[in-house]
């Protein structure tokens, strides 16, 4: 084939070829090969290309000696990884790693994003290459320092430590191709914006799968047996909604008289995540989190650790400032504390401050009420969680997430499927948020509502909706403790919690065996390979890895040892119907309050869930 070699700069110049456009076309062609075809040339160096002599001077690929064919699932994983770097989405990045088989030895999300983003950064010209290489070296040194501190390693050990436990072979060829394409752009002095050129191809491979509703995808509804006639009817409705493009992903679970009658999962995990929703997928549940938080507080009342008529300042001394000394525990539960707008300014000041648990508790303790306690009932849409959280920690003397496990997760056997602040290692099961444009348009038509505070009227909510998905898809926000808004759970775990509440605190029998994987089989705090393998290692390095694994992160220790309050086999009704396990025993309550948990367990929130 007649043409001009890419490294023949004089001939390219003489015929008027545009080197920038040539490299863009080559990059576009390889993006198509990788993301669309799943079959690509693995050796895009300058010698393997020609440029046609006649306009429009198209690039010609010569050699297909080294090629790679990848599976459909790997195409999706590579596309998801690329889009994660474009969006700065740490959750999607870690999820893509899990899907393709890339395993990390430790929780290293920021550095992982830096590492992968290097592949897709805008290319530099030859004159800028040296300076950019220097900056990359400095970035690598910073990452090594973080690794050294995180793993408690010496300088010698950190140089030998490999944070990657398993690296898939397909990823090796992929990274080689991207590296050679970058070298090609530098050689031809072309500036390539990879995120712009490759994005449409990466999006196409994911959206092709996502766009297939029930009519085209027989597996759109998770293939689990039907529990009841009502579940069969529900699935018919979901299919209709799915075909009308009204559902992206959904879980539905319901109990009746302690038994599961619905447990259905359907759709996909996100706009750029075509994996099917499973029964154990984790969804962000926003204000439904308040019902869980309220339940923890009522559990402390049942345990005699708390009194609903108690002044909060007597439990939490720092709280008794700025006229809050008469606010009682029940005022918070009933949304009558007068602090309905407390910390609402974080949205404008710095939304990421919501992820700082200690700072938020400090600020809520210093806030001032707008009305006298008990005078006016207005929805405490954000402040409710921090108010309850501060009370829970000060009344119990334990961390918020320790009480969550002790009061709810372990007794109900829902480990790994209910969190307020996710731990590292569950990212591959997370659903992501997307704005529903049709629902968004309806917000502007809603009139003001008297039960909502001034900072949470429909016009404010419509502004929030535009930023909430991006904010609550962020890894640090998902990992934060925000007890009003960032619970993550499966429908079956949430339904089991509420089934216990409506039955007077009785723990239902084990969840349906038809649901796979079985509820309660996930470790609540996943372990990284470094923790699992460190026992096999010897010497100082082993000790360093082990000690690092116990460091806290956002309220969790990677290794938490708690005694089990409920033995296996005790989580349900006995055959005679008299032997019940309770979330809390009535006889342990030391409360003199007029309220009578567990009948009123989280009742202040149950009536509000449809409004949030």
Helices and strands as residue ranges (DSSP letters): E 4-5, H 9-14, H 19-31, I 32-37, E 39-41, G 46-48, E 49-51, E 59-61, E 67-69, H 72-87, H 90-100, E 103-104, H 109-120, H 126-151, H 155-160, E 164-166, H 169-187, H 194-210, H 229-243, E 249-256, E 259-270, E 273-276, E 283-284, H 289-302, H 312-315, G 317-319, H 329-333, H 346-349, G 351-355, H 357-366, H 383-396, H 400-404, I 405-409, H 410-412, E 418-420, G 427-429, H 437-443, G 454-456, H 458-472, H 475-479, E 487-489, H 491-502, H 529-533, G 534-536, H 540-548, E 552-553, E 556-557, G 586-588, H 603-606, G 609-611
